[in-house]
Amino acid sequence: MQEQENTNGELSTKVFAGQCRLIELGYRQGGPAGYGLRRILVDQNGSVKSEFARGEHKSLQTDRVILMPGPDDEVRTVNLIYQWFIDHGISTSEIAGRLNAMNVKTDLGREWTRATVQEILTNEKYIGNNVYNRISFKLKKTRVANPREMWIKKEAAFEPIVQPDLFYTAQGIIRERNRRYTDEELIERLRALYENRGLLSGLIIDETENMPSAAVYMNRFGSLIRAYQMVGFTPDRDYHYLEVNRLLRRVHPVIVADTEAQISEIGGLVVRDPATDLLRVNQEFRVSVVVVHHPRNQ
């Protein structure tokens, strides 16, 4: 059991180091592009190959993904959000209402909410920065917001669609609004929300008018779970398995590549199907590499 845990830890460290290296080279690591941006596939020489559709993934290990500005109308809308927020002092909820009244949809084809507007105003990808490791989740531990010194960042990795001075002005406004809450006031607001709704989640917090964002609670108290505990709320579901599955999806391509390399090193002929990741060995049989979670209590 201990050997299995050590192996898993070494693999996780290897995956993390590889992802950090790619971030610092300016390549995007997972997740949708976001409104106003598009994911672009480039080859190992940096030449553009194609634009990714939503949900589409690269098939070659040597290919990489970068972000580029999306359609002009989306770029204009992003900058309009900043103008409303900075110049006119309009709240994120009111901005969402305006966009919905204009029949503008998010990148997911949905109506705007306070949280989706907040994402536009706070994510550094809109000024071209590539940021990773803002959030950590260790197995059997809680999801925590990492301090800025732990972030992995490549500045000016992508073409920006928002001017940096606008972005940082917006951050100053947001910080000033959040600073007015003491720890006691934050907990009191969270307790009132819990008593009113009967449960808590990051989404419920972000979509409640006049509530600080879930990110504020994470940064102030280290994690949402810790803030929940302070108001007596315990989630009735264990969401740990979601993070385990996310880790497994990250390590799978690394394991497939390592398996492919090791077969070749001992003289085997291996060909990988880029669409399915199936390995055909010596033209005789196919191998499917499946990564599963090893239960600690079994």
Backbone bond lengths (Angstrom), bond angles and torsions (degrees), N, CA, C in turn:
res aa  C-N    CA-C-N  psi(-1)  N-CA   C-N-CA  omega(-1)  CA-C   N-CA-C  phi
1 M - - - 1.465 - - 1.527 110.91 -
2 Q 1.354 115.73 -46.36 1.456 119.14 179.88 1.519 111.13 -62.53
3 E 1.351 116.02 -38.73 1.463 119.83 178.97 1.525 110.97 -63.88
4 Q 1.348 115.73 -39.06 1.466 120.01 177.80 1.514 110.61 -62.63
5 E 1.344 116.38 -43.11 1.459 120.03 -179.40 1.521 110.93 -65.46
6 N 1.346 116.89 -39.44 1.460 120.00 178.41 1.522 111.01 -63.40
7 T 1.340 115.71 -40.50 1.469 120.36 179.06 1.516 110.59 -63.60
8 N 1.339 115.90 -44.38 1.468 119.87 179.11 1.519 110.79 -62.30
9 G 1.350 116.25 -40.07 1.456 119.70 179.97 1.511 112.25 -65.56
10 E 1.342 116.34 -41.65 1.460 120.34 178.30 1.523 111.03 -63.96
11 L 1.330 116.12 -40.08 1.465 120.05 -179.77 1.521 110.88 -66.37
12 S 1.343 116.02 -43.14 1.458 120.30 178.83 1.522 110.79 -61.55
13 T 1.330 116.80 -41.57 1.467 121.02 178.69 1.516 110.97 -63.61
14 K 1.323 116.01 -40.19 1.462 120.79 -179.97 1.523 110.90 -65.28
15 V 1.331 115.49 -43.72 1.467 119.62 179.13 1.518 110.39 -62.86
16 F 1.332 116.71 -45.41 1.463 121.08 -178.96 1.527 110.97 -60.81
17 A 1.335 116.82 -44.46 1.469 120.85 -179.88 1.520 110.60 -62.49
18 G 1.320 116.46 -41.19 1.465 119.73 178.85 1.511 112.11 -65.04
19 Q 1.334 117.16 -40.31 1.458 120.60 178.87 1.523 111.10 -66.88
20 C 1.327 116.94 -39.33 1.467 120.32 178.13 1.525 110.90 -62.34
21 R 1.310 115.91 -40.70 1.466 119.89 179.64 1.528 110.50 -62.40
22 L 1.327 116.92 -42.33 1.459 120.41 -179.81 1.526 111.39 -68.03
23 I 1.337 116.50 -36.67 1.467 120.35 176.50 1.520 110.13 -60.58
24 E 1.319 116.22 -45.66 1.465 121.37 -178.02 1.523 112.05 -68.44
25 L 1.323 116.82 -19.90 1.463 120.78 174.58 1.530 111.73 -85.98
26 G 1.337 115.69 -6.04 1.465 119.85 176.18 1.505 114.94 96.29
27 Y 1.349 118.17 16.54 1.455 120.90 -178.93 1.524 110.42 -100.07
28 R 1.309 114.97 142.50 1.464 122.47 -179.61 1.524 110.59 -75.23
29 Q 1.365 116.28 138.10 1.455 120.40 178.72 1.521 110.24 -116.78
30 G 1.310 116.59 93.69 1.458 121.17 171.74 1.513 114.86 72.15
31 G 1.328 114.64 169.73 1.459 121.61 176.24 1.522 112.68 81.66
32 P 1.329 116.61 153.86 1.458 120.74 177.51 1.524 111.39 -66.91
33 A 1.317 116.30 158.91 1.469 120.17 -179.02 1.521 111.34 -66.66
34 G 1.322 116.36 -39.81 1.457 120.62 -175.56 1.522 110.82 99.84
35 Y 1.325 116.02 160.43 1.458 121.38 -178.83 1.524 110.39 -59.62
36 G 1.327 115.87 134.51 1.460 120.87 178.30 1.512 114.23 88.23
37 L 1.334 117.66 -5.46 1.460 122.14 -178.17 1.527 109.90 -128.47
38 R 1.321 115.87 162.43 1.454 121.18 177.17 1.522 109.21 -138.51
39 R 1.340 116.47 145.30 1.466 121.89 174.63 1.522 109.30 -85.26
40 I 1.313 115.68 130.17 1.463 121.70 -178.22 1.526 108.82 -120.02
41 L 1.321 115.45 132.80 1.466 121.04 178.44 1.516 109.64 -89.17
42 V 1.332 115.80 129.19 1.466 120.93 177.19 1.527 108.64 -124.71
43 D 1.329 116.14 153.99 1.462 119.25 178.11 1.529 109.87 -85.74
44 Q 1.325 116.68 -176.16 1.465 120.85 -175.38 1.521 112.97 -65.95
45 N 1.328 117.05 -13.75 1.465 121.13 177.38 1.524 112.42 -97.58
46 G 1.332 116.65 0.06 1.458 120.82 178.85 1.511 114.32 88.46
47 S 1.333 118.14 5.25 1.463 121.21 179.15 1.524 110.14 -80.03
48 V 1.329 115.84 135.86 1.459 121.24 -178.75 1.523 110.09 -68.08
49 K 1.336 115.81 131.52 1.454 121.19 178.18 1.531 111.54 -104.75
50 S 1.325 116.75 -46.59 1.461 119.40 -177.91 1.525 109.68 -170.51
51 E 1.332 114.77 169.32 1.462 120.90 173.61 1.520 108.29 -97.29
52 F 1.326 115.61 136.88 1.461 120.63 179.43 1.517 110.90 -79.24
53 A 1.317 115.82 137.13 1.451 120.24 167.26 1.525 107.44 -80.31
54 R 1.324 116.94 160.66 1.468 119.66 179.81 1.525 109.90 -61.32
55 G 1.326 116.07 133.05 1.458 121.20 179.45 1.509 114.06 85.58
56 E 1.329 117.30 -8.26 1.466 120.39 -179.54 1.524 109.16 -82.07
57 H 1.336 115.70 144.02 1.460 121.34 -178.26 1.515 110.04 -125.13
58 K 1.338 114.84 153.72 1.463 119.01 178.20 1.520 109.88 -71.24
59 S 1.341 115.59 150.12 1.456 120.32 -177.46 1.525 113.03 -107.86
60 L 1.330 117.95 -18.82 1.460 121.18 -179.64 1.519 110.74 -105.14
61 Q 1.330 116.25 135.02 1.454 120.43 -179.29 1.520 112.56 -61.55
62 T 1.331 116.44 -29.51 1.462 119.93 -175.87 1.531 112.66 -81.66
63 D 1.339 117.59 -14.68 1.461 120.70 178.25 1.524 110.04 -75.97
64 R 1.324 115.66 154.19 1.460 121.86 178.98 1.530 109.79 -132.86
65 V 1.326 115.49 166.70 1.461 121.58 -178.18 1.525 109.52 -122.77
66 I 1.314 116.32 134.47 1.462 122.20 173.96 1.528 108.32 -126.61
67 L 1.314 116.33 170.73 1.464 121.62 175.82 1.515 109.94 -107.79
68 M 1.335 115.07 144.15 1.458 121.50 175.69 1.521 109.10 -138.56
69 P 1.334 117.40 157.94 1.471 119.35 178.04 1.515 111.80 -57.55
70 G 1.334 114.92 143.01 1.451 121.14 177.89 1.515 111.27 -86.98
71 P 1.334 117.06 -158.72 1.469 121.54 -179.73 1.532 112.37 -58.09
72 D 1.313 115.34 150.13 1.468 120.46 -176.60 1.523 112.89 -56.76
73 D 1.343 117.00 -38.06 1.459 118.84 -177.66 1.534 111.01 -66.28
74 E 1.335 117.55 -34.91 1.462 120.19 177.67 1.531 110.79 -70.51
75 V 1.322 116.80 -40.40 1.464 120.39 178.51 1.526 109.80 -62.43
76 R 1.332 116.81 -41.47 1.470 120.44 178.18 1.526 110.62 -62.89
77 T 1.332 116.82 -40.11 1.462 120.52 -179.46 1.524 110.96 -65.04
78 V 1.320 116.75 -41.60 1.473 120.42 177.79 1.524 109.96 -58.45
79 N 1.306 117.63 -46.55 1.462 120.81 -179.43 1.521 111.80 -69.62
80 L 1.331 117.31 -29.34 1.458 120.87 175.20 1.526 110.26 -65.90
81 I 1.324 116.67 -38.59 1.468 120.95 176.36 1.530 110.26 -58.32
82 Y 1.324 116.41 -45.43 1.467 120.00 178.52 1.527 111.34 -63.98
83 Q 1.321 117.08 -40.02 1.466 120.91 179.69 1.526 110.50 -62.84
84 W 1.333 116.06 -46.82 1.464 119.46 178.70 1.529 111.12 -60.41
85 F 1.317 116.30 -43.75 1.459 121.16 -175.04 1.524 111.84 -70.16
86 I 1.334 117.29 -43.23 1.467 121.17 -174.04 1.526 111.99 -85.70
87 D 1.328 115.73 -51.73 1.464 119.76 -172.64 1.522 113.46 -80.71
88 H 1.326 116.61 -30.59 1.462 119.58 -174.62 1.529 113.31 -111.28
89 G 1.342 116.89 -5.04 1.462 120.13 176.81 1.507 114.50 64.77
90 I 1.322 116.55 27.87 1.465 120.49 -178.22 1.526 109.30 -80.64
91 S 1.323 117.72 136.42 1.462 122.05 -178.26 1.530 110.48 -71.22
92 T 1.328 115.48 161.70 1.466 119.99 -179.97 1.529 111.45 -62.74
93 S 1.328 117.19 -35.82 1.471 119.74 178.02 1.518 111.16 -65.74
94 E 1.331 116.75 -41.49 1.470 120.55 178.91 1.518 110.96 -67.39
95 I 1.328 116.98 -37.44 1.469 120.18 176.72 1.518 110.31 -61.50
96 A 1.328 116.15 -44.42 1.466 120.30 178.03 1.528 110.26 -58.57
97 G 1.318 116.24 -42.60 1.460 119.80 179.08 1.519 112.46 -62.90
98 R 1.321 117.41 -40.58 1.459 120.94 178.45 1.532 111.56 -62.77
99 L 1.331 115.23 -44.98 1.465 119.31 -179.10 1.526 110.95 -63.61
100 N 1.313 116.73 -39.93 1.459 120.03 178.92 1.527 111.12 -67.34
101 A 1.339 116.42 -36.44 1.469 119.86 177.30 1.522 111.21 -66.24
102 M 1.347 116.65 -28.68 1.459 121.81 177.71 1.529 111.81 -84.66
103 N 1.347 116.02 1.29 1.463 122.31 -179.32 1.529 112.81 61.89
104 V 1.329 115.68 32.09 1.464 121.44 174.30 1.521 108.01 -88.56
105 K 1.318 117.78 130.11 1.456 122.35 -179.82 1.533 110.64 -103.43
106 T 1.341 116.04 155.42 1.455 120.84 175.90 1.525 109.56 -72.47
107 D 1.337 116.24 179.07 1.454 120.13 178.84 1.523 111.84 -65.54
108 L 1.329 117.57 -16.95 1.469 121.44 176.61 1.522 112.25 -94.67
109 G 1.336 116.29 5.58 1.452 120.11 179.89 1.519 113.58 75.73
110 R 1.351 116.53 21.38 1.453 121.15 -177.14 1.524 110.79 -111.71
111 E 1.335 115.11 172.27 1.455 119.39 175.57 1.528 110.01 -74.25
112 W 1.317 115.52 155.04 1.458 121.21 -179.96 1.521 110.39 -77.21
113 T 1.324 115.70 149.90 1.458 122.64 176.24 1.534 108.39 -132.02
114 R 1.294 114.82 172.81 1.464 119.54 175.97 1.531 110.70 -56.08
115 A 1.341 116.98 -41.07 1.465 120.93 -176.80 1.526 112.37 -68.77
116 T 1.341 118.12 -39.39 1.456 119.40 -178.46 1.528 111.34 -70.66
117 V 1.320 117.10 -32.62 1.472 120.24 174.25 1.524 109.59 -68.09
118 Q 1.335 116.62 -41.77 1.463 121.05 179.40 1.525 110.95 -59.94
119 E 1.318 116.86 -37.70 1.464 120.94 178.60 1.525 111.04 -61.54
120 I 1.317 117.11 -41.24 1.470 121.45 178.11 1.529 110.18 -61.58
121 L 1.328 116.00 -38.78 1.466 120.77 -173.76 1.527 114.10 -82.04
122 T 1.321 118.37 -12.32 1.470 119.35 -172.24 1.523 114.97 -123.07
123 N 1.325 118.45 -10.71 1.469 119.44 -175.96 1.522 110.73 -89.64
124 E 1.342 115.66 124.63 1.463 120.92 -175.68 1.526 113.66 -69.15
125 K 1.304 118.24 -10.34 1.465 119.17 177.97 1.522 110.94 -62.54
126 Y 1.343 116.92 -23.52 1.467 119.54 -179.24 1.526 112.28 -73.58
127 I 1.334 117.48 -15.77 1.471 119.72 172.45 1.536 110.31 -107.06
128 G 1.328 115.96 15.19 1.455 120.41 172.90 1.508 116.21 89.99
129 N 1.339 117.91 5.96 1.462 120.65 -179.22 1.520 111.44 -87.69
130 N 1.308 116.26 141.36 1.460 123.16 177.77 1.525 107.41 -103.29
131 V 1.329 117.83 112.05 1.465 121.80 -172.89 1.521 109.97 -122.33
132 Y 1.334 115.53 138.34 1.464 122.01 -178.31 1.526 108.75 -141.71
133 N 1.338 115.92 157.14 1.468 123.43 176.19 1.526 112.61 70.70
134 R 1.323 117.16 30.38 1.460 119.26 173.45 1.521 111.39 -71.66
135 I 1.363 115.02 -27.71 1.455 121.11 -179.68 1.520 108.63 -124.69
136 S 1.322 117.11 138.93 1.464 121.68 175.49 1.514 109.36 -118.84
137 F 1.325 115.26 148.70 1.459 120.44 173.70 1.516 107.52 -147.57
138 K 1.319 116.98 106.05 1.446 121.83 176.94 1.523 108.61 -90.20
139 L 1.317 116.26 148.82 1.458 119.65 -178.96 1.523 109.89 -57.00
140 K 1.351 113.81 134.39 1.465 122.21 179.51 1.522 113.26 68.25
141 K 1.324 117.20 14.78 1.458 120.08 176.44 1.521 109.03 -125.70
142 T 1.334 116.15 177.08 1.451 120.07 -175.99 1.524 111.29 -89.25
143 R 1.319 114.46 161.88 1.462 122.18 177.46 1.521 107.76 -77.50
144 V 1.328 116.92 125.80 1.465 120.10 -175.87 1.524 110.42 -127.77
145 A 1.334 114.10 151.23 1.461 120.43 175.32 1.525 108.09 -88.81
146 N 1.316 116.68 120.82 1.459 120.84 -178.70 1.525 111.07 -76.98
147 P 1.342 118.08 146.39 1.468 120.39 173.63 1.523 110.02 -64.74
148 R 1.312 116.74 156.57 1.465 121.48 -173.51 1.530 112.46 -58.82
149 E 1.341 117.16 -30.02 1.460 118.44 -178.88 1.528 112.44 -68.50
150 M 1.337 117.54 -14.46 1.460 120.70 177.86 1.537 112.33 -92.62
151 W 1.320 116.76 -9.64 1.454 119.38 179.86 1.529 110.42 -66.86
152 I 1.307 115.20 145.80 1.457 121.91 172.70 1.528 106.44 -102.33
153 K 1.339 116.37 120.91 1.467 118.52 -171.39 1.526 111.56 -137.59
154 K 1.309 113.96 141.41 1.463 122.30 168.97 1.519 106.76 -122.90
155 E 1.322 116.49 110.67 1.467 120.02 -179.86 1.521 110.19 -79.38
156 A 1.338 114.71 149.41 1.471 121.59 179.51 1.530 111.55 55.70
157 A 1.338 115.63 38.34 1.465 119.79 178.35 1.521 110.92 -77.45
158 F 1.322 117.00 -32.24 1.462 122.40 -177.13 1.528 109.95 -126.21
159 E 1.294 115.68 166.73 1.463 120.72 175.44 1.528 108.95 -72.16
160 P 1.327 119.26 122.80 1.467 120.72 -176.88 1.525 111.70 -74.79
161 I 1.326 115.92 154.29 1.467 119.59 172.68 1.523 110.76 -115.83
162 V 1.343 116.50 -3.78 1.465 122.40 175.10 1.523 107.65 -128.75
163 Q 1.322 117.14 136.96 1.450 120.50 177.94 1.532 110.52 -67.88
164 P 1.330 117.80 137.32 1.475 120.39 -178.06 1.520 114.33 -54.52
165 D 1.340 118.10 -37.32 1.464 118.88 -178.37 1.527 111.38 -64.25
166 L 1.337 116.97 -34.38 1.463 120.26 176.38 1.521 110.69 -68.54
167 F 1.326 115.76 -44.53 1.463 120.35 -178.99 1.526 110.68 -59.72
168 Y 1.324 117.24 -49.10 1.463 119.67 -175.85 1.525 112.19 -72.93
169 T 1.320 117.14 -26.11 1.465 119.48 171.98 1.522 110.05 -64.80
170 A 1.324 115.76 -42.77 1.467 120.37 177.69 1.522 110.84 -62.14
171 Q 1.346 117.22 -39.94 1.468 119.82 179.34 1.518 110.91 -63.66
172 G 1.339 116.79 -38.49 1.456 120.01 178.23 1.514 111.87 -63.23
173 I 1.323 116.31 -41.06 1.474 120.56 178.98 1.525 110.01 -63.96
174 I 1.331 116.27 -44.41 1.463 120.62 -178.60 1.526 110.77 -64.48
175 R 1.346 116.72 -43.84 1.466 119.78 179.60 1.524 111.21 -62.99
176 E 1.320 116.44 -39.84 1.462 119.82 -179.32 1.528 110.94 -64.98
177 R 1.336 116.22 -39.17 1.463 119.49 178.40 1.518 111.12 -65.92
178 N 1.329 116.79 -39.25 1.460 120.62 -178.15 1.525 112.23 -75.09
179 R 1.335 116.45 -28.77 1.460 120.74 -175.99 1.519 111.86 -66.64
180 R 1.308 116.69 -21.54 1.464 118.19 -175.08 1.533 112.20 -73.34
181 Y 1.333 117.25 -11.16 1.459 120.32 179.66 1.519 110.95 -91.79
182 T 1.324 117.21 127.96 1.459 120.67 170.60 1.526 108.03 -80.29
183 D 1.333 115.97 168.08 1.464 119.35 177.19 1.526 110.31 -59.12
184 E 1.324 116.00 -40.50 1.467 120.19 -178.79 1.524 110.84 -63.94
185 E 1.332 116.80 -40.31 1.463 119.71 179.83 1.523 111.15 -67.63
186 L 1.330 116.57 -39.05 1.461 119.39 177.71 1.522 111.19 -61.10
187 I 1.321 116.13 -45.50 1.461 119.94 -179.58 1.518 111.03 -66.27
188 E 1.325 117.39 -39.13 1.458 120.73 179.89 1.526 111.07 -63.80
189 R 1.329 116.83 -40.75 1.465 120.20 177.63 1.525 110.48 -65.93
190 L 1.331 116.19 -39.99 1.465 119.70 179.55 1.528 110.54 -66.78
191 R 1.325 117.01 -39.36 1.462 120.87 178.52 1.536 110.60 -63.83
192 A 1.323 116.20 -41.76 1.466 119.80 178.99 1.525 110.99 -64.48
193 L 1.324 116.24 -39.54 1.468 119.73 178.31 1.520 110.38 -64.67
194 Y 1.331 116.72 -41.83 1.461 121.44 179.24 1.531 110.84 -62.54
195 E 1.316 116.17 -43.96 1.467 119.73 179.86 1.525 111.26 -65.47
196 N 1.327 116.40 -32.73 1.461 120.53 -179.01 1.533 112.41 -77.57
197 R 1.345 116.24 -41.16 1.468 120.05 -174.67 1.532 113.58 -97.05
198 G 1.316 117.31 -23.52 1.451 119.83 179.48 1.516 114.33 85.87
199 L 1.316 117.55 -6.08 1.461 123.31 177.15 1.517 108.05 -160.60
200 L 1.332 115.32 168.73 1.457 120.86 -178.71 1.520 110.08 -135.48
201 S 1.315 115.59 151.22 1.460 122.78 171.53 1.519 107.53 -160.66
202 G 1.327 115.88 164.13 1.451 119.29 177.35 1.517 111.50 -59.29
203 L 1.332 116.70 -38.95 1.460 120.92 -179.58 1.524 111.15 -65.32
204 I 1.349 117.27 -44.58 1.462 120.94 179.14 1.528 110.41 -60.36
205 I 1.327 116.56 -42.92 1.467 120.50 179.44 1.523 110.52 -62.78
206 D 1.329 116.55 -47.47 1.466 120.46 -175.71 1.521 112.53 -67.24
207 E 1.330 117.19 -28.46 1.455 119.49 -176.12 1.527 113.57 -95.79
208 T 1.332 117.16 3.90 1.467 120.49 179.16 1.520 110.14 -93.78
209 E 1.299 115.81 124.03 1.464 121.98 -179.09 1.527 110.09 -61.18
210 N 1.334 115.65 140.20 1.467 124.04 177.74 1.530 113.60 67.03
211 M 1.333 116.59 16.67 1.464 120.33 173.50 1.521 109.01 -102.65
212 P 1.333 118.56 139.54 1.471 119.54 169.64 1.525 108.66 -59.57
213 S 1.316 117.21 155.75 1.461 120.24 -177.39 1.523 111.00 -71.84
214 A 1.337 115.40 162.45 1.465 120.50 176.46 1.520 110.59 -59.33
215 A 1.350 116.79 -33.16 1.464 120.57 179.32 1.523 111.31 -62.20
216 V 1.329 117.74 -34.29 1.462 121.29 178.40 1.526 109.88 -63.35
217 Y 1.335 116.01 -43.87 1.471 119.60 179.45 1.525 110.84 -66.26
218 M 1.314 117.41 -38.63 1.462 120.56 179.29 1.527 110.70 -64.56
219 N 1.326 116.11 -44.37 1.464 120.01 -178.51 1.526 112.19 -70.21
220 R 1.328 116.55 -36.26 1.468 119.86 -176.40 1.530 112.06 -77.14
221 F 1.345 116.18 -38.46 1.463 119.74 -173.57 1.526 113.91 -113.21
222 G 1.326 117.50 2.25 1.459 120.62 176.19 1.506 114.35 93.52
223 S 1.324 117.86 -32.53 1.459 121.75 177.40 1.524 108.81 -165.93
224 L 1.326 116.09 160.05 1.460 119.70 176.15 1.522 110.62 -67.70
225 I 1.332 117.05 -37.88 1.458 120.36 -179.26 1.523 110.77 -57.80
226 R 1.322 116.20 -41.61 1.468 120.13 179.94 1.523 110.83 -64.91
227 A 1.326 116.33 -40.62 1.466 119.99 177.55 1.525 110.09 -65.42
228 Y 1.336 116.81 -40.89 1.467 120.62 177.46 1.524 110.84 -58.17
229 Q 1.323 115.78 -44.13 1.470 120.15 -177.95 1.516 111.42 -60.94
230 M 1.323 116.71 -32.14 1.462 120.60 -177.08 1.527 112.36 -72.02
231 V 1.335 117.18 -16.29 1.461 120.23 176.35 1.526 111.30 -111.69
232 G 1.339 116.22 8.52 1.457 120.10 174.78 1.505 115.99 83.50
233 F 1.341 117.23 17.75 1.466 119.90 -179.85 1.519 110.14 -102.76
234 T 1.343 115.56 131.32 1.459 122.13 174.95 1.519 108.07 -123.65
235 P 1.344 118.53 118.04 1.473 120.01 179.10 1.526 110.34 -55.81
236 D 1.342 116.44 136.37 1.463 119.62 -178.21 1.519 112.75 -84.37
237 R 1.334 116.69 1.65 1.463 120.63 175.74 1.511 109.04 -123.93
238 D 1.325 115.39 145.08 1.455 121.16 175.67 1.523 108.16 -92.84
239 Y 1.334 116.35 106.26 1.453 120.47 -177.61 1.527 112.27 -87.21
240 H 1.331 115.82 9.52 1.459 120.53 -180.00 1.531 112.16 -56.73
241 Y 1.350 115.25 -36.92 1.461 117.87 -176.25 1.518 112.04 -63.24
242 L 1.336 118.35 -27.44 1.460 119.98 178.64 1.518 110.87 -65.17
243 E 1.333 116.35 -40.84 1.453 120.09 179.45 1.525 111.08 -71.06
244 V 1.341 116.61 -35.75 1.462 119.54 176.07 1.521 109.75 -61.10
245 N 1.335 116.63 -45.87 1.464 120.05 -179.81 1.522 111.41 -63.59
246 R 1.322 116.35 -35.97 1.463 119.50 178.30 1.527 110.44 -64.98
247 L 1.332 116.20 -41.19 1.465 120.07 177.34 1.528 110.68 -63.32
248 L 1.342 116.73 -42.58 1.462 120.04 -179.40 1.528 111.19 -62.31
249 R 1.333 116.50 -38.39 1.469 119.33 178.61 1.529 110.58 -66.00
250 R 1.343 117.12 -33.27 1.458 120.00 179.56 1.517 111.87 -71.04
251 V 1.340 116.50 -40.30 1.463 118.70 -174.27 1.519 112.85 -82.87
252 H 1.334 117.57 -17.29 1.467 119.66 -175.67 1.526 113.33 -56.43
253 P 1.349 119.58 -50.36 1.472 118.17 -179.59 1.522 113.51 -62.85
254 V 1.345 116.38 -30.26 1.467 119.57 177.80 1.522 110.10 -67.62
255 I 1.325 116.50 -43.18 1.465 120.75 -179.47 1.526 110.64 -66.36
256 V 1.336 116.48 -41.02 1.465 119.48 177.96 1.520 110.56 -61.25
257 A 1.339 116.48 -45.02 1.463 120.39 -179.97 1.529 111.19 -63.91
258 D 1.341 116.61 -41.03 1.467 120.01 178.85 1.527 110.84 -65.33
259 T 1.329 116.69 -40.58 1.468 120.35 178.71 1.523 110.59 -63.01
260 E 1.327 115.23 -43.75 1.460 120.70 178.59 1.530 110.78 -60.08
261 A 1.345 116.63 -43.91 1.466 120.87 -178.76 1.524 111.89 -66.25
262 Q 1.342 116.61 -40.79 1.459 119.55 -177.84 1.524 112.16 -68.95
263 I 1.320 117.19 -35.22 1.470 119.80 176.08 1.524 109.95 -63.97
264 S 1.328 115.41 -41.54 1.467 119.37 179.47 1.523 111.25 -65.98
265 E 1.344 116.74 -37.35 1.461 120.28 -178.20 1.522 113.10 -63.40
266 I 1.337 117.94 -29.96 1.462 120.28 -179.80 1.525 111.94 -94.75
267 G 1.339 116.03 12.98 1.460 119.97 173.52 1.506 115.86 96.34
268 G 1.310 117.53 5.07 1.460 119.59 179.68 1.518 111.84 -81.44
269 L 1.320 115.97 153.26 1.464 122.21 175.22 1.518 107.46 -98.90
270 V 1.310 116.37 116.07 1.457 119.62 -176.85 1.521 109.72 -128.00
271 V 1.317 115.24 134.40 1.464 122.63 177.86 1.520 107.83 -127.05
272 R 1.327 116.44 125.51 1.464 120.48 -179.22 1.513 110.98 -99.69
273 D 1.333 115.91 131.83 1.457 121.40 174.83 1.528 107.35 -78.33
274 P 1.337 119.38 114.01 1.470 120.81 -175.61 1.516 113.62 -65.10
275 A 1.328 117.32 -20.88 1.467 119.96 -178.57 1.525 112.14 -82.11
276 T 1.349 117.24 -32.63 1.463 120.78 -174.62 1.521 114.17 -118.73
277 D 1.347 117.77 -11.58 1.471 123.49 -174.72 1.520 112.99 65.98
278 L 1.337 117.66 13.29 1.456 120.39 173.92 1.527 109.33 -70.80
279 L 1.338 116.28 138.29 1.460 121.71 179.14 1.524 109.47 -103.85
280 R 1.332 116.87 122.81 1.463 121.09 175.08 1.524 107.25 -97.95
281 V 1.329 116.36 118.44 1.460 122.54 -172.89 1.527 110.29 -105.66
282 N 1.335 114.64 122.60 1.475 122.25 176.09 1.525 112.76 54.01
283 Q 1.327 115.64 27.54 1.463 120.75 179.38 1.528 112.41 57.90
284 E 1.354 116.08 23.51 1.461 120.28 -175.22 1.529 113.35 -115.91
285 F 1.323 117.36 -39.66 1.460 119.75 -177.46 1.518 109.64 -152.07
286 R 1.321 114.58 163.08 1.464 121.01 -179.94 1.526 109.75 -109.76
287 V 1.335 114.66 146.12 1.455 121.90 179.34 1.517 109.29 -123.11
288 S 1.319 115.38 130.65 1.460 120.91 174.13 1.519 108.03 -109.87
289 V 1.334 116.55 122.05 1.453 121.26 -179.46 1.529 108.78 -92.23
290 V 1.333 115.93 119.39 1.455 121.46 -178.81 1.519 108.73 -120.15
291 V 1.333 116.85 127.93 1.462 121.83 179.65 1.523 107.55 -103.91
292 V 1.329 116.76 125.93 1.466 121.00 -178.24 1.519 109.49 -125.41
293 H 1.310 114.29 157.81 1.458 120.97 178.24 1.520 109.14 -80.65
294 H 1.331 116.86 132.62 1.462 121.86 177.29 1.515 108.84 -93.95
295 P 1.347 118.29 110.23 1.477 119.64 -179.28 1.519 110.91 -61.46
296 R 1.338 115.63 133.48 1.457 119.86 -178.08 1.523 111.49 -74.74
297 N 1.318 116.64 -27.01 1.459 119.11 -171.97 1.520 113.82 -96.43
298 Q 1.314 117.33 11.99 1.445 119.81 -179.99 1.502 110.66 -114.29
